[in-house]
Amino acid sequence: METSSSSSSSSSSSSSAAPATVPARVEAEILADLPKAIETQLDKTLIAKVRKDKWDVESWMLLIKSLMGIKSPENTRVVYEQFLALFPTSGKVWCQYFESEIENRQQVESIFLRALPVCHSIDLWIYYIAYIKKNNSGLKQVQDALEHALNQTSHDVNCAPIWLEYIRFHRDNSEFKAGTDELFTQCRILFERAFTFPLGNFTAIQEEYSQFINQYPPDKQRQFRNHYDDSMKDKRGVFLHAKLRRQKYKDTDPSLLSLPPEKCTQKELRQAKIWRSVIEWEKTNQPIPRGEAKGVERVETTEQIDTVCYTYNLAITHFSHFPSFWIEFANYLLSKDRVQVAINTYNRAIAANPTCLLLYFSFCEYYETAKLPNKAKEVYDQMIENSREPLALIH
């Protein structure tokens, strides 16, 4: 088991001076500023438990569930905010928070702005799309929202609902009339674009296509089905890969919250192994194009690299306090010459784990190897400022 405050030796020379004492940080008490109006409505035992142990997930989730019956968002807000400060990747709770603030447009949009960049949740994106459709009369805003959602989630094995929203939007708001060849051509292009991704629920897109062409006369249906059959021969490798992906992801738990390693149970540790297995599988598997023999050595595509990156980010959703996931991801990015994304990944890792020496040392090692000593010094200085451990001063 790893720990989020792991230490490591560095290639930098050590200081001869004795390390100074690093004062312990004083953290604000959890739920210390609860409004009286809501404190009386919540279970005092649950409040006491999360105050005693902020990583008590079971007590937190019971508290969050109890907020659903309270119709005063100005009072419940503090509970949601403190929970999401600890567990910012919980799509379920972001969605519940959104629902509680639904009458406050400014607050809802603030929630989305903070949630979407850090939380890889298909349910959250579906909430976002529904909100945009309901609150923006312009089709351009809805189309932009759908495109943004697809850009962020197209490599997700569970992305089929976003594709269906996207296709239906274009079908229902096309300049072409229903039943025309022009509408078919426009929508066919969208279906074929969706079929290039190995989605876990691939059949949902196929069923939508069948329902779409059923609107046409029988002779047109036969023509369109023949075209589909020919097209799917080229997509057979993607379809088979989608089935394998669905099987590979079936044991992952999307509801798992991110805990420090020392707080993890056997359940979380098993999930960590499962996610490592999924990542390695994504690195070594990709759809085989039609006509290509199995076993042929192939060049890794940009799409495959993007899929691996997305999978790392999904895993980090559940294991943001495991330094090894961050470091492995950064090293993978560096091996693919995605240097700036790797630097951003280290910065994200340190923001999530500001006292973890292992992350600082790994980041510094990259800068030192890249012969950027000034950048390495900036990271060391940040480590000294943030770390609670005297070892941080020995560098």
FENSULSUL-V310623 format. One line per field, one symbol per residue. psi: psi as a letter, one per 20 degrees, with the letter a starting at -180 (. if undefined). A space follows every 50 residues. Layout:
psi = ???
//
This chain:
psi = prqikqrqqriqqqqiqppqpopqqoqqppkhkpqhhhhiiqohggghgh hhoijngggghhgghiihjplnhhhighggghgihhmijnhghggggghh jhingggghhgghhghhiomphhghgggghgghhjohphghggggggggh hhjhjphkighgggggghghgikqiqqqjqhggggghghgghghiipmqg lhhhgghhgghgiiirqghhggghhgggggghhhjhhgghhgggggghih iqoiipqoqqhiiqahghhghggghhggghghhjpqqoqpipqqippqpp rhggghggghgghgghhilijohhgggggghgghijkmghhgghgghggh hhmijohhgghgghhghghjlmhhgghggghhghhhqiphhhin.
//
